[in-house]
């Protein structure tokens, strides 16, 4: 009996999940497999907000400040903020800046909704069938399964308004004091006074995410300081 999902699609999904190298080529393989398959529309859609952890390199900093957006490509997003927050150990080590983007995709941006694929009743029977036929799916599907609640998106650019969280190497900004009485840092609500004290005792920026209404101001102050360090003249 022919399985519901083709060998081409199952192996392309496995290759995508194996690692981050060659994502453009892997995305093309998934697209080709989808053209040769018949899948339900809900596997090609996502109505939920998606999150992506990103490390801001100098070029991205300049793009965010002058163009108000960062160029993206076909990449992995997740429907769970908790997954993005803990991915690769959470915020990058100071002083490298990190952000979590929040983006609600349009239908044209969704390549494949892996979260929905893993929940499809015919997915695992198809996996077992192709494994019996010799497919090695240990490095991707069997290793990660649906734990990352992943959606593959092709997003051309992400505007700075979609920065949902900022890596708290920005705690330097908070040391100066903030107008808000309470900030949500990771899972712990801390007052500005408590956060400043923790920062001082650690003598290092706190490796946590900053969420909430303070993010735009913290991000704005930080990006201006970084651009100044790169001798970029600000308007």
Phi and psi in degrees as a GROMACS rama.xvg file:
@    title "Ramachandran Plot"
@    xaxis  label "Phi"
@    yaxis  label "Psi"
@TYPE xy
-72.0641  128.037  UNK-2
-68.794  160.157  UNK-3
-64.0749  -45.9151  UNK-4
-99.5683  135.741  UNK-5
-70.9918  157.898  UNK-6
-60.4333  -39.603  UNK-7
-58.4691  -44.4355  UNK-8
-71.7951  -44.4909  UNK-9
-60.6842  -44.3493  UNK-10
-69.9772  -32.9254  UNK-11
-67.4416  -39.3444  UNK-12
-64.8695  -42.9695  UNK-13
-60.2749  -46.181  UNK-14
-61.3664  -38.3326  UNK-15
-60.7628  -40.7702  UNK-16
-81.9213  -12.761  UNK-17
-62.7433  -40.6445  UNK-18
-173.88  176.856  UNK-19
-90.9204  -6.01986  UNK-20
-77.2206  134.041  UNK-21
70.9356  34.6496  UNK-22
-62.1679  -36.3107  UNK-23
-61.9021  -45.0128  UNK-24
-66.0312  -40.0095  UNK-25
-67.1592  -37.6065  UNK-26
-64.6186  -38.3129  UNK-27
-63.65  -37.3915  UNK-28
-65.2493  -39.1943  UNK-29
-66.1217  -43.897  UNK-30
-59.8691  -41.5003  UNK-31
-65.1579  -42.0133  UNK-32
-64.9414  -36.5108  UNK-33
-66.9923  -35.8225  UNK-34
-64.6534  -30.0793  UNK-35
-93.3421  6.94856  UNK-36
-124.51  165.235  UNK-37
-117.189  106.225  UNK-38
-122.152  152.445  UNK-39
-66.1064  152.377  UNK-40
-61.754  -33.7495  UNK-41
-65.5849  -17.3409  UNK-42
-78.2861  -11.5415  UNK-43
-113.902  18.3534  UNK-44
-133.983  161.248  UNK-45
-156.885  114.836  UNK-46
-94.6589  -10.0763  UNK-47
-85.7767  152.266  UNK-48
-61.0648  142.284  UNK-49
-117.29  150.437  UNK-50
-124.945  147.945  UNK-51
-145.378  125.206  UNK-52
-79.4268  134.445  UNK-53
-141.043  143.374  UNK-54
-99.3336  128.095  UNK-55
-88.664  111.249  UNK-56
-84.1566  164.174  UNK-57
-51.3872  -40.085  UNK-58
-63.6937  -38.5534  UNK-59
-68.0604  -35.2695  UNK-60
-60.4491  -46.0597  UNK-61
-65.3944  -40.2303  UNK-62
-60.9869  -43.2889  UNK-63
-63.999  -38.8112  UNK-64
-75.6095  -44.6116  UNK-65
-89.9776  -34.7365  UNK-66
-106.274  -5.74313  UNK-67
61.3854  25.2112  UNK-68
-160.612  163.072  UNK-69
-120.093  133.043  UNK-70
-68.7108  138  UNK-71
-121.822  -175.005  UNK-72
-150.965  -168.886  UNK-73
-70.3056  121.972  UNK-74
-154.8  174.705  UNK-75
-88.6892  130.483  UNK-76
-122.367  168.943  UNK-77
-135.929  147.886  UNK-78
-83.6122  -2.91274  UNK-79
-113.266  119.398  UNK-80
-60.6808  -34.8237  UNK-81
-62.0327  -34.3936  UNK-82
-69.8313  -45.7772  UNK-83
-62.8861  -36.0142  UNK-84
-68.599  -30.4477  UNK-85
-103.808  -5.78048  UNK-86
-60.6424  132.373  UNK-87
53.2032  37.181  UNK-88
84.6817  11.9668  UNK-89
86.4705  -144.239  UNK-90
-60.5941  147.572  UNK-91
-66.7805  161.146  UNK-92
-64.1608  138.386  UNK-93
-57.7809  147.499  UNK-94
-94.2596  14.3708  UNK-95
-66.069  128.596  UNK-96
-84.0576  145.479  UNK-97
-133.396  153.216  UNK-98
-137.554  160.833  UNK-99
-118.087  119.382  UNK-100
-86.4721  145.898  UNK-101
-119.779  122.376  UNK-102
-141.178  127.862  UNK-103
-94.2206  110.998  UNK-104
-73.4773  149.754  UNK-105
-83.5593  160.719  UNK-106
-56.5155  -34.2052  UNK-107
-71.9546  -15.8256  UNK-108
-88.4678  -15.1966  UNK-109
-84.5278  117.746  UNK-110
-82.4089  -50.9094  UNK-111
-162.473  132.476  UNK-112
-90.5784  95.1485  UNK-113
-68.0572  -30.0476  UNK-114
-59.3496  -46.2845  UNK-115
-71.5327  -34.6893  UNK-116
-60.6082  -44.5052  UNK-117
-67.0435  -22.6916  UNK-118
-90.2231  -4.399  UNK-119
-68.8285  133.433  UNK-120
-62.2161  -20.204  UNK-121
-98.8534  1.41362  UNK-122
-68.8871  -55.7897  UNK-123
-67.4478  -35.9398  UNK-124
-59.6416  -36.4581  UNK-125
-67.9512  -40.6613  UNK-126
-59.8106  -48.6232  UNK-127
-63.3651  -37.8826  UNK-128
-60.872  -48.3822  UNK-129
-73.5676  -26.8933  UNK-130
-65.8015  -40.3744  UNK-131
-63.2733  -26.7631  UNK-132
-89.191  2.4919  UNK-133
111.549  -1.5474  UNK-134
-71.3057  133.004  UNK-135
-96.73  106.766  UNK-136
-115.078  21.8604  UNK-137
-73.6743  -31.2488  UNK-138
-80.0426  -18.4532  UNK-139
-123.176  -75.5028  UNK-140
-60.4029  -47.8784  UNK-141
-73.4658  -25.1895  UNK-142
-81.9871  -44.0272  UNK-143
-106.893  -28.104  UNK-144
46.6763  -134.472  UNK-145
-103.754  21.3442  UNK-146
-63.0381  -26.5701  UNK-147
-92.2611  -0.480456  UNK-148
46.3617  53.8617  UNK-149
-88.8399  143.5  UNK-150
-129.649  128.281  UNK-151
-88.6564  120.232  UNK-152
-123.153  146.204  UNK-153
-109.226  101.376  UNK-154
-115.382  118.916  UNK-155
-68.7063  -40.2741  UNK-156
-154.794  150.284  UNK-157
-118.125  118.965  UNK-158
-73.5452  156.489  UNK-159
-67.4999  -17.5136  UNK-160
-65.377  -16.1321  UNK-161
-95.0178  12.6514  UNK-162
-75.0656  113.243  UNK-163
-93.2673  -32.7541  UNK-164
-144.205  151.326  UNK-165
-125.047  132.761  UNK-166
-59.4299  129.121  UNK-167
-81.5279  25.5407  UNK-168
-64.0946  -7.7211  UNK-169
-78.4971  4.02436  UNK-170
-59.7264  -21.5725  UNK-171
-56.2272  -38.6835  UNK-172
-67.2137  -37.6101  UNK-173
-71.2481  -25.0191  UNK-174
-60.018  -26.5779  UNK-175
-76.2271  -11.7141  UNK-176
103.054  145.896  UNK-177
-130.375  158.727  UNK-178
-78.8322  -26.7211  UNK-179
-72.4957  143.007  UNK-180
-71.8275  -34.5804  UNK-181
-139.232  137.265  UNK-182
-116.053  146.831  UNK-183
-95.2685  109.67  UNK-184
-110.161  110.257  UNK-185
61.7282  -126.298  UNK-186
-100.424  2.6768  UNK-187
-113.989  123.48  UNK-188
-77.0024  122.781  UNK-189
-126.397  140.248  UNK-190
-73.8566  161.995  UNK-191
-58.9073  -36.7661  UNK-192
-65.5753  -43.5921  UNK-193
-65.8522  -38.7709  UNK-194
-66.6662  -42.2798  UNK-195
-61.7024  -41.5165  UNK-196
-63.7663  -43.9686  UNK-197
-63.1353  -39.9819  UNK-198
-61.9503  -44.8754  UNK-199
-66.1439  -41.2477  UNK-200
-66.6869  -36.3635  UNK-201
-77.253  -24.7136  UNK-202
57.7846  22.0426  UNK-203
-145.07  152.918  UNK-204
-59.2231  140.04  UNK-205
-71.2238  129.362  UNK-206
-85.6854  72.564  UNK-207
-139.207  167.773  UNK-208
-94.337  140.643  UNK-209
-103.736  124.081  UNK-210
-114.831  164.083  UNK-211
102.437  -164.788  UNK-212
-66.1912  -18.1809  UNK-213
-77.8344  -17.9054  UNK-214
-56.4671  -49.1168  UNK-215
-58.2237  -41.2139  UNK-216
-70.4422  -43.122  UNK-217
-61.568  -44.7354  UNK-218
-61.5639  -43.541  UNK-219
-63.4616  -45.4268  UNK-220
-63.9948  -41.5408  UNK-221
-65.7171  -46.0097  UNK-222
-65.7995  -33.3327  UNK-223
-65.8602  -39.2452  UNK-224
-67.3808  -40.005  UNK-225
-65.9265  -45.0092  UNK-226
-62.3643  -35.7964  UNK-227
-64.0276  -37.589  UNK-228
-65.281  -29.8424  UNK-229
-87.93  9.56144  UNK-230
58.9402  37.6035  UNK-231
-92.8802  125.654  UNK-232
-75.34  127.746  UNK-233
-89.746  145.374  UNK-234
